[in-house]
Structures are given as C-alpha cells and as structure tokens.
Amino acid sequence: MTKGGMESVELFTTEGKGRGLKAQKEFLPGDVIFAEPAYAAVVFDSLTHVICHTCFKRQERLHRCGQCKFAHYCDRTCQRAAWLNHKNECSAIKRHGKAPTENIRLAARILWKMEREGTGLSEGCLVAIEELQNHVDSFGEEEKKELRADVESFLEFWPPHCQQFGMQLISHIFGVISCNGFTLSDQRGLQAVGVGIFPNLCQANHDCWPNCTVIFNNGNHEAVRSMFHTQMRIELRALSKISPGDELTVSYVDFLSLSEERRKQLKKQYYFDCTCEHCKKQLKDDLMLAVKAGESKPSADTVKEVIQLSKDTLEKINKARMEGHYHEVVKLCRDCLKKQEPVLGDTNIYLLRILSIASEVLSYLQMFEEAADYAKRMVDGYLKIYHPNNAQLGMAVMRAGVTHWHAGLIEAGHGLICKAYAILLITHGPSHPITKDLEVMRVQTEMELRMFQQNEFMYYKMREAALKNQKIQVMPEPSNENAPSLFHKKE
C-alpha cells in the first residue's frame, strides 16, 4: 500500500509483531526514505515561552499570540503557518482561562484535526489515527489512573460548541500519545522540547541494531519565498544499504546498555519483548562488560565491587549535577576512574559513562586538556560498540573533536571533526543545522591544521593572540538529560 509521498515504502503485517514497513526500492546510507509532517504536535509545558510553537526552534525573542497570550512564534511566517492548528486552541484557552497540560493540548489538536478532516485516512498517511496502537489494555493501575485524570481534564477544556467525541475514542487518543508520541528536539538536536504524532513513523518496528534512523528537522522558515522553504518534519534516513523487500527498522532506545537492560526498558515503555538478533544473541554484551585483560586478571568479586561502586558514584554524580556542583562531579569522576582503570576493560559501559561525564563537565569548566584525554578514550570505546552510522556516536565524536580543538590539539581535533562530519552527513543530512555547523568547524580546523604543519611555532603564537582578543567560547552547561529518545514516554 502506498499513499502521497510514501511510494517508496509498503505497509505489511507480520506474525507476532503486528504492522511494519518494508522498502519498495533500494536505499543507500544517508538516503531519505520518507519525510513526514506531524499530524499534530505541541511544545512541552515547561518550554512554551522559549520554543516556537510552529517549528520548535529555540529562539531568544519570540512573538506572543495577542489573543491567548500563550502561543509563541519565531516570526509572522511561523505565526501564519500555525493559525489553522492554533485557531480552535486559541479560543479554547481564552474560554478555559489557562492552557492545559501538553497531553491535553496534543489530544485536543488531534481531535480538532479529525473534526476538520473527518476520521479515516488523512492525506499522505498509511494508517488512520483510529487504527494506531494504544496499548491501553496493557496499562498498569497507575497508568490507568493518569489516563482517567487526562480524560477528565480534556472534557473540561474541550469547548461545548465543538464536535463531541465518544469516551472510547478520547481514551484511545491518550493511549496513542502515551506509546506513540514522538520526541521533538530543538534545532541543535540536544534538548527534547515537544511531542508530536507521526502516523507513518509509528509503523516502523524496533531493532536494537536498526537499518534506519529518525531525525527531526525543524524546517526552513526564513526562505519563505524560495524553493528551499520547508515545513517542520521528521525524516526516516537509511543507515546502511537497504534492498527492496527489507523491513525498515528504527531503535526506540539507546544501544549503550546491556541487552537485558534494553529488553526491560522496551517491555516497560512499549509493551513488547525484543527478539532482535542483538538481544537474542546478547551481541556486544561481552564488550560492554569487558574487564582488564592480561596476566593479573581481576577476580569476579573485585569486578562486582567496582561495578557497584560505579553505580553508586553515578547516583552521587546525578545529585551533584542537579545542584550545579561541577567541581564535586569532577572529583567523583576522578576517584571512580582510579578504581575502575585497573579492573574494567576499555569498552566497559560503566567506565565509558564516567569518561563521558568527566569530559563534558571538564570542558564546561575549561579544563580542556584533561577533558580531551577522557573524550578520546570514550570515543575509542564507543567506536567498538555502536553501529558505525549511529547519530549518538556522531554527536559524541563531534563533542570530542571540539574539546581537542579547545585543548590546542589541532591534529586530533580535526581528525575527530572529520569523522563526526562523515557520520552526521548520513544520520542528519547536509542541510541540518548541526551538520552545517560541523562543516564550518571542519573547514576552519583544516585551515588551522595546514598552518600548524607549515610552522608550528607561528601557529601557537597566532592562536594565543586570537584567544586573547576574543572571549573564550564557553562550552554549554552540562545537561542532566540524556539525548532525546525516539518516542516520548513519561516515566
């Protein structure tokens, strides 16, 4: 079955897994298999004043809707583009007296769209909203309680003059949001800023080692009168060569966890047992639990002790980060690494987690040389574990490259930036803001590297003078959040 812009994929049903998507033609790494605008999307409650409600970009100054005083936009272009979806919401917020929570707002936007366009298949959708999975039958007591509270709040917000929908459909919509809401990120892809429903994307099944990735593209609203004007959308991109008839898969969770942990997470959040090759055969688990090789191999008790210490330290680190005590975080990392290094292997995930935090926080504190050393070890470990075209790997390599550049290690920095650029060209594409930023860095470090190779002494002199004349670029404050996960599921 194909429909509007979805000619390259086919919907099919599998035994035990339900619906899925198959390729109709060959794709190569980096190809966009399809792009899909949101059926409906909203900004998170906590960010409604700093994120544009149309394109989900973070902006310094936003225009506020003069009517409801709630919605915020980059400019008139975004405000005009939003009016069809905001019109009913705007009057409902004024009537209600305040904006409801993101879940209520998203459900309302979905139902207003159904009121406008009718039920059944929307243009470009392979599956109708009514047919999406809601997993309400699998909900535990706590989730059922939340669902009932959401339905009650929705009925208070929903205007009496709008089409009245049955309780079953309203509950279904909340179930769909709960298990199929897709996380929207800001233009740098570093922070989760909203949630949307993308019916076609929902049909892609999970695999821990997928052949596709999903990237959120905020679109290009500046180029309103040019051929480059694009709307906000998600893109399903190929990570490896895909042949006609192959199933298209994405990963719902980060791969950097043991297969048992990933399976638990998938069961808890998405209500299925993962049967992918990597889980069944526990592939890469040996690397993630690696211990120091050699003659004096540590005993099982010592390994157990160090892993427990690592888990305890990660909890203390989280607490210190939440309170902004970054020097305390550094101390905890250094102490933990001293204990880990004689016992854990270079690819052990507990070692890699500490290295990642240490390099990020030290960069923020501008202790770049030590940060670069940890970043290099982290990347070396990641390269042995992650799929070579993994978006999170690309972002980690990019951060390591920037850290090396700040430390004045131009050769290693340029090498890492080139490596990151090659990955992000496939995962994000050449027009994504992150890839564009990286291309600028790649060109700059290439120029600096040539200068360094011609005359090392002059290079350091010029670098010193340049850094004196400009403010040192402060690295972003370390985030306590993980990179946005694919689907938005409240814990």
C-alpha positions as CSV (number, residue, x, y, z in Angstrom):
1,M,0.0,0.0,0.0
2,T,1.4,3.4,-0.9
3,K,0.0,6.9,-0.4
4,G,1.0,10.5,-1.1
5,G,4.8,10.7,-0.8
6,M,5.1,7.3,0.7
7,E,5.6,5.4,-2.6
8,S,9.0,4.0,-1.5
9,V,7.6,2.1,1.4
10,E,4.9,-0.6,1.9
11,L,2.9,-1.4,4.9
12,F,2.8,-5.1,5.8
13,T,1.7,-7.3,8.8
14,T,4.0,-9.8,10.5
15,E,3.3,-12.7,12.8
16,G,3.7,-11.5,16.4
17,K,5.0,-8.0,15.6
18,G,1.9,-6.5,14.0
19,R,2.3,-3.9,11.3
20,G,5.6,-2.9,9.9
21,L,7.2,-1.0,7.0
22,K,9.1,-2.6,4.0
23,A,11.3,-0.9,1.4
24,Q,9.9,-0.8,-2.1
25,K,13.3,0.1,-3.7
26,E,17.0,0.1,-2.9
27,F,18.3,2.8,-0.5
28,L,21.9,3.7,0.3
29,P,23.3,5.1,3.6
30,G,22.1,8.7,4.1
31,D,19.1,8.4,1.7
32,V,15.8,9.9,3.0
33,I,13.3,7.1,2.8
34,F,10.4,9.5,3.6
35,A,9.8,12.8,5.3
36,E,6.6,13.2,7.3
37,P,5.0,16.4,8.8
38,A,3.4,16.0,12.2
39,Y,-0.3,15.1,12.3
40,A,-0.3,17.2,15.5
41,A,2.4,18.5,17.8
42,V,2.8,20.7,20.9
43,V,5.7,22.3,22.9
44,F,6.3,20.9,26.4
45,D,4.6,22.8,29.3
46,S,8.0,23.9,30.8
47,L,9.2,25.5,27.5
48,T,6.2,27.2,26.0
49,H,7.9,30.7,26.3
50,V,11.2,29.8,24.8
51,I,10.4,27.5,21.9
52,C,8.5,28.4,18.7
53,H,5.1,26.6,18.7
54,T,5.4,26.1,14.9
55,C,8.9,25.0,14.0
56,F,10.1,24.0,17.6
57,K,13.3,26.1,17.3
58,R,14.7,27.7,20.5
59,Q,14.9,31.5,19.9
60,E,15.9,34.4,22.0
61,R,12.9,36.6,21.4
62,L,9.6,35.2,20.4
63,H,6.3,36.9,19.3
64,R,3.4,36.1,21.5
65,C,-0.1,35.4,20.2
66,G,-2.1,38.6,21.0
67,Q,-5.3,36.7,21.6
68,C,-4.5,33.8,24.1
69,K,-1.1,35.2,25.2
70,F,0.0,31.5,25.4
71,A,1.4,30.5,22.0
72,H,4.9,31.9,21.0
73,Y,6.4,32.1,17.5
74,C,9.7,33.0,15.8
75,D,8.0,35.5,13.4
76,R,4.9,36.2,11.4
77,T,5.7,33.4,9.0
78,C,5.6,30.8,11.8
79,Q,2.5,32.5,13.3
80,R,0.6,32.4,10.0
81,A,1.6,28.8,9.4
82,A,0.3,27.9,12.9
83,W,-3.1,29.5,12.6
84,L,-5.1,26.5,11.2
85,N,-3.9,24.4,14.1
86,H,-4.0,27.2,16.7
87,K,-7.3,28.8,15.9
88,N,-9.5,26.4,18.0
89,E,-6.9,26.1,20.7
90,C,-6.6,29.9,21.0
91,S,-10.3,30.4,21.7
92,A,-10.5,27.3,24.0
93,I,-7.6,28.7,26.1
94,K,-9.3,32.1,26.4
95,R,-12.6,30.4,27.4
96,H,-10.9,28.0,29.8
97,G,-8.8,30.8,31.4
98,K,-5.4,29.0,31.1
99,A,-3.6,26.5,28.9
100,P,-3.9,22.8,29.9
101,T,-1.0,20.3,30.0
102,E,0.8,19.2,26.9
103,N,-1.1,15.8,26.8
104,I,-4.4,17.6,26.8
105,R,-3.3,20.2,24.2
106,L,-2.0,17.4,21.9
107,A,-5.2,15.3,22.3
108,A,-7.3,18.4,21.5
109,R,-5.2,19.3,18.4
110,I,-5.6,15.7,17.1
111,L,-9.4,15.8,17.7
112,W,-9.8,19.2,16.1
113,K,-8.0,17.9,13.0
114,M,-10.3,14.9,13.0
115,E,-13.2,17.3,13.2
116,R,-11.9,19.3,10.2
117,E,-10.8,16.4,8.0
118,G,-13.1,13.6,9.2
119,T,-12.0,10.2,10.5
120,G,-10.2,7.7,8.3
121,L,-7.0,8.1,6.3
122,S,-5.5,11.6,6.1
123,E,-3.6,12.6,3.0
124,G,-0.1,11.0,3.0
125,C,-0.9,8.7,5.9
126,L,-0.7,4.9,5.6
127,V,-2.8,4.3,8.7
128,A,-5.7,6.3,10.3
129,I,-5.3,7.7,13.8
130,E,-8.1,5.5,15.0
131,E,-6.1,2.4,13.9
132,L,-2.8,3.3,15.7
133,Q,-1.8,1.1,18.7
134,N,-2.9,2.5,22.1
135,H,-1.8,-0.4,24.5
136,V,-4.5,0.8,27.0
137,D,-5.2,-2.9,27.8
138,S,-1.6,-3.3,29.0
139,F,-1.7,-0.2,31.3
140,G,-0.9,-0.8,35.0
141,E,-3.1,0.8,37.7
142,E,-1.0,4.0,37.9
143,E,-1.2,4.5,34.1
144,K,-5.0,3.9,34.1
145,K,-5.4,6.5,36.9
146,E,-3.4,9.0,34.8
147,L,-5.5,8.2,31.8
148,R,-8.7,8.8,33.7
149,A,-7.4,12.2,35.0
150,D,-6.3,13.2,31.5
151,V,-9.7,12.4,30.0
152,E,-11.4,14.4,32.8
153,S,-9.2,17.4,32.2
154,F,-9.7,17.1,28.5
155,L,-13.5,17.2,28.9
156,E,-13.2,20.4,31.0
157,F,-11.1,22.0,28.3
158,W,-13.0,20.8,25.2
159,P,-15.4,23.5,24.0
160,P,-19.2,22.6,24.1
161,H,-19.7,24.0,20.5
162,C,-17.1,21.7,19.0
163,Q,-17.9,18.2,17.8
164,Q,-18.4,15.8,20.7
165,F,-16.4,12.6,20.5
166,G,-17.1,9.3,22.4
167,M,-15.2,8.4,25.6
168,Q,-13.7,5.4,23.8
169,L,-12.1,7.5,21.1
170,I,-10.8,10.1,23.6
171,S,-9.2,7.3,25.7
172,H,-7.7,5.8,22.5
173,I,-6.1,9.1,21.6
174,F,-4.5,9.4,25.0
175,G,-3.2,5.8,24.7
176,V,-1.7,6.7,21.3
177,I,0.0,9.7,22.7
178,S,1.4,7.6,25.6
179,C,3.0,5.0,23.5
180,N,3.4,6.6,20.1
181,G,4.2,10.3,20.9
182,F,7.5,11.2,19.1
183,T,10.0,13.4,20.9
184,L,10.7,16.7,19.1
185,S,14.1,18.4,19.7
186,D,15.4,21.9,19.2
187,Q,17.4,22.8,16.2
188,R,20.7,21.6,17.7
189,G,19.1,18.2,18.5
190,L,20.3,18.3,22.1
191,Q,17.2,19.0,24.1
192,A,13.7,17.4,23.9
193,V,11.3,20.4,23.5
194,G,7.9,18.9,22.5
195,V,5.9,15.9,21.4
196,G,4.1,15.0,18.2
197,I,2.2,12.3,16.4
198,F,3.6,10.9,13.1
199,P,1.3,8.0,12.0
200,N,3.7,6.7,9.3
201,L,6.7,6.7,11.6
202,C,4.7,4.8,14.2
203,Q,4.6,1.8,11.8
204,A,8.4,1.3,11.9
205,N,9.3,-1.6,14.2
206,H,12.1,-1.6,16.7
207,D,15.5,-3.2,16.3
208,C,18.5,-2.6,18.6
209,W,20.7,-2.6,15.5
210,P,18.4,-0.8,13.0
211,N,18.9,-0.1,9.3
212,C,17.2,3.4,9.7
213,T,17.4,6.5,11.9
214,V,14.8,9.2,12.6
215,I,15.9,12.8,12.6
216,F,13.7,15.8,13.5
217,N,14.1,18.6,11.0
218,N,12.8,22.0,12.2
219,G,12.4,23.1,8.5
220,N,13.5,26.4,7.0
221,H,11.0,29.2,7.5
222,E,13.4,32.0,6.6
223,A,13.4,31.1,3.0
224,V,9.7,31.6,2.7
225,R,9.6,32.7,-0.9
226,S,12.3,30.3,-2.2
227,M,12.3,26.7,-3.4
228,F,14.1,25.9,-0.1
229,H,11.2,26.7,2.1
230,T,10.3,23.5,4.0
231,Q,8.0,22.7,6.9
232,M,8.8,21.0,10.2
233,R,9.0,17.3,9.7
234,I,10.7,14.0,10.7
235,E,13.0,12.2,8.2
236,L,13.5,8.5,8.1
237,R,17.0,8.0,6.8
238,A,18.9,4.8,5.8
239,L,21.9,3.9,7.9
240,S,23.1,1.0,5.7
241,K,22.3,-0.4,2.3
242,I,18.6,-1.5,2.2
243,S,17.3,-3.8,-0.5
244,P,13.7,-3.9,-1.9
245,G,11.6,-6.1,0.5
246,D,13.8,-5.4,3.6
247,E,11.9,-4.4,6.7
248,L,12.7,-0.8,7.8
249,T,13.6,-0.6,11.5
250,V,14.5,2.1,14.0
251,S,15.8,1.9,17.5
252,Y,13.4,3.1,20.3
253,V,16.3,3.0,22.9
254,D,20.0,3.9,23.1
255,F,22.1,0.9,22.2
256,L,24.6,1.7,25.0
257,S,23.1,-0.7,27.6
258,L,23.2,-4.4,28.1
259,S,20.7,-6.5,26.1
260,E,18.8,-7.4,29.3
261,E,18.5,-3.7,30.3
262,R,17.3,-2.7,26.8
263,R,14.7,-5.5,26.8
264,K,13.4,-4.5,30.3
265,Q,13.1,-0.8,29.1
266,L,11.3,-1.8,25.9
267,K,8.9,-4.1,27.8
268,K,8.2,-1.4,30.4
269,Q,7.7,1.5,28.0
270,Y,6.5,-0.1,24.8
271,Y,4.9,-3.4,26.0
272,F,6.8,-5.9,23.8
273,D,9.6,-8.4,24.1
274,C,12.6,-7.6,21.9
275,T,13.6,-10.5,19.7
276,C,16.2,-8.7,17.6
277,E,19.5,-10.5,16.8
278,H,21.5,-8.4,19.2
279,C,19.2,-9.2,22.1
280,K,18.7,-12.9,21.3
281,K,22.5,-13.5,20.9
282,Q,23.5,-10.8,23.5
283,L,25.8,-9.4,20.9
284,K,28.3,-6.8,22.2
285,D,27.4,-7.6,25.9
286,D,30.9,-9.0,26.3
287,L,32.4,-5.7,25.2
288,M,30.1,-3.7,27.5
289,L,31.1,-5.9,30.5
290,A,34.8,-6.2,29.5
291,V,37.4,-6.5,32.2
292,K,41.1,-5.8,32.1
293,A,42.9,-8.5,30.1
294,G,46.4,-9.7,30.9
295,E,48.2,-11.9,33.4
296,S,46.7,-10.3,36.6
297,K,43.1,-10.6,35.5
298,P,40.9,-9.2,38.3
299,S,38.7,-11.6,40.3
300,A,35.0,-11.8,39.8
301,D,34.5,-10.3,43.3
302,T,36.7,-7.3,42.5
303,V,34.8,-6.7,39.3
304,K,31.5,-6.9,41.1
305,E,32.7,-4.5,43.7
306,V,33.9,-1.9,41.2
307,I,30.7,-2.1,39.2
308,Q,28.7,-1.5,42.4
309,L,31.0,1.4,43.2
310,S,30.4,2.8,39.6
311,K,26.6,2.6,40.0
312,D,26.8,4.3,43.4
313,T,29.1,7.0,42.0
314,L,26.7,7.7,39.1
315,E,23.9,8.3,41.5
316,K,26.1,10.8,43.5
317,I,27.1,12.4,40.2
318,N,23.5,12.9,39.2
319,K,22.7,14.6,42.5
320,A,25.8,16.9,42.3
321,R,24.9,17.8,38.7
322,M,21.3,18.7,39.6
323,E,22.7,21.1,42.2
324,G,25.3,22.5,39.8
325,H,28.3,21.3,41.9
326,Y,30.5,20.6,38.9
327,H,33.9,20.6,40.8
328,E,32.3,17.9,43.0
329,V,31.3,15.9,39.9
330,V,34.9,16.1,38.6
331,K,36.3,14.8,41.9
332,L,33.8,11.9,41.9
333,C,34.7,11.0,38.3
334,R,38.5,11.1,39.0
335,D,38.1,8.9,42.2
336,C,35.9,6.4,40.4
337,L,38.2,6.2,37.3
338,K,41.2,5.4,39.6
339,K,39.3,2.4,40.9
340,Q,37.9,1.4,37.5
341,E,41.1,1.6,35.4
342,P,42.9,-1.4,36.9
343,V,39.8,-3.6,36.7
344,L,37.5,-2.6,33.8
345,G,38.2,-3.0,30.1
346,D,38.3,0.0,27.7
347,T,34.8,-0.8,26.4
348,N,33.1,-1.4,29.7
349,I,29.9,0.7,29.8
350,Y,30.5,1.8,33.5
351,L,33.9,3.1,32.5
352,L,32.5,4.8,29.4
353,R,29.7,6.5,31.3
354,I,32.2,8.1,33.8
355,L,34.5,9.1,30.9
356,S,31.6,10.8,29.1
357,I,30.5,12.8,32.2
358,A,34.1,13.7,33.1
359,S,34.9,15.0,29.5
360,E,31.7,17.0,29.3
361,V,32.0,18.7,32.7
362,L,35.7,19.4,32.4
363,S,35.1,21.0,29.0
364,Y,32.5,23.2,30.7
365,L,35.0,24.2,33.4
366,Q,37.5,24.9,30.6
367,M,40.0,22.2,31.7
368,F,40.3,21.1,28.1
369,E,43.5,19.0,28.2
370,E,42.2,16.6,30.8
371,A,38.7,16.6,29.1
372,A,40.3,15.8,25.7
373,D,42.1,12.7,27.2
374,Y,38.9,11.4,28.6
375,A,36.9,12.2,25.4
376,K,39.4,10.3,23.3
377,R,39.1,7.2,25.5
378,M,35.3,7.5,25.4
379,V,35.2,7.7,21.6
380,D,37.6,4.8,21.2
381,G,35.2,2.7,23.3
382,Y,32.1,3.9,21.5
383,L,33.6,3.1,18.1
384,K,33.8,-0.6,19.1
385,I,30.2,-0.8,20.4
386,Y,28.0,1.5,18.3
387,H,26.8,1.0,14.8
388,P,29.3,3.0,12.6
389,N,26.5,5.3,11.4
390,N,24.8,6.0,14.8
391,A,23.6,9.5,15.4
392,Q,24.6,9.5,19.1
393,L,28.1,8.2,18.1
394,G,28.4,11.1,15.6
395,M,27.4,13.7,18.3
396,A,29.9,12.2,20.8
397,V,32.7,12.3,18.2
398,M,31.8,15.9,17.4
399,R,32.0,16.9,21.1
400,A,35.3,15.2,21.4
401,G,36.7,17.0,18.3
402,V,35.6,20.4,19.7
403,T,37.2,19.6,23.1
404,H,40.5,18.6,21.4
405,W,40.4,21.9,19.4
406,H,39.9,23.9,22.6
407,A,42.9,22.0,24.1
408,G,45.1,23.1,21.2
409,L,45.4,19.6,19.9
410,I,44.7,20.5,16.3
411,E,45.6,17.3,14.5
412,A,43.4,15.0,16.7
413,G,40.7,17.7,16.8
414,H,40.5,18.0,13.0
415,G,40.5,14.2,12.6
416,L,37.6,13.7,15.1
417,I,35.6,16.6,13.5
418,C,36.0,14.9,10.0
419,K,34.9,11.6,11.4
420,A,31.9,13.2,13.1
421,Y,31.0,15.0,9.8
422,A,31.1,11.8,7.8
423,I,28.6,10.1,10.3
424,L,26.3,13.1,10.6
425,L,26.1,13.5,6.8
426,I,24.4,10.1,6.8
427,T,22.3,10.5,10.0
428,H,21.3,14.1,9.7
429,G,22.0,15.1,6.1
430,P,23.9,18.1,4.7
431,S,21.2,20.7,5.3
432,H,20.6,20.0,9.0
433,P,21.8,22.9,11.3
434,I,24.2,20.6,13.2
435,T,25.8,19.3,10.0
436,K,26.2,22.9,8.7
437,D,27.9,24.0,12.0
438,L,30.2,21.0,11.8
439,E,31.1,21.8,8.1
440,V,32.2,25.3,9.3
441,M,34.3,23.7,12.0
442,R,35.8,21.2,9.6
443,V,36.8,24.0,7.1
444,Q,38.3,26.1,10.0
445,T,40.3,23.2,11.6
446,E,41.6,22.2,8.1
447,M,42.9,25.7,7.6
448,E,44.5,25.7,11.1
449,L,46.0,22.3,10.5
450,R,47.7,23.5,7.3
451,M,49.1,26.5,9.2
452,F,50.3,24.2,12.0
453,Q,52.0,21.8,9.6
454,Q,53.8,24.8,7.9
455,N,55.0,26.5,11.1
456,E,54.1,25.0,14.5
457,F,55.7,27.9,16.4
458,M,53.8,30.6,14.4
459,Y,50.5,28.6,14.7
460,Y,50.7,28.6,18.5
461,K,51.6,32.3,18.6
462,M,48.7,33.3,16.4
463,R,46.3,31.0,18.3
464,E,47.4,32.6,21.6
465,A,46.9,36.2,20.2
466,A,43.5,35.2,18.7
467,L,42.3,33.7,22.1
468,K,43.5,36.8,23.9
469,N,41.4,39.1,21.7
470,Q,38.2,37.2,21.8
471,K,36.2,35.8,24.6
472,I,36.9,32.2,25.0
473,Q,33.8,30.4,23.8
474,V,32.2,28.8,26.9
475,M,31.1,25.3,26.4
476,P,27.3,24.7,27.0
477,E,26.4,23.9,30.6
478,P,26.3,20.1,31.1
479,S,22.8,18.7,30.7
480,N,21.3,16.4,33.2
481,E,19.2,14.9,30.5
482,N,20.2,12.1,28.1
483,A,20.0,12.7,24.4
484,P,16.3,12.9,23.4
485,S,14.9,9.3,23.0
486,L,12.9,8.4,19.9
487,F,9.5,8.2,21.4
488,H,8.2,10.4,24.2
489,K,7.1,8.2,27.1
490,K,6.5,9.6,30.5
491,E,8.4,7.5,33.1
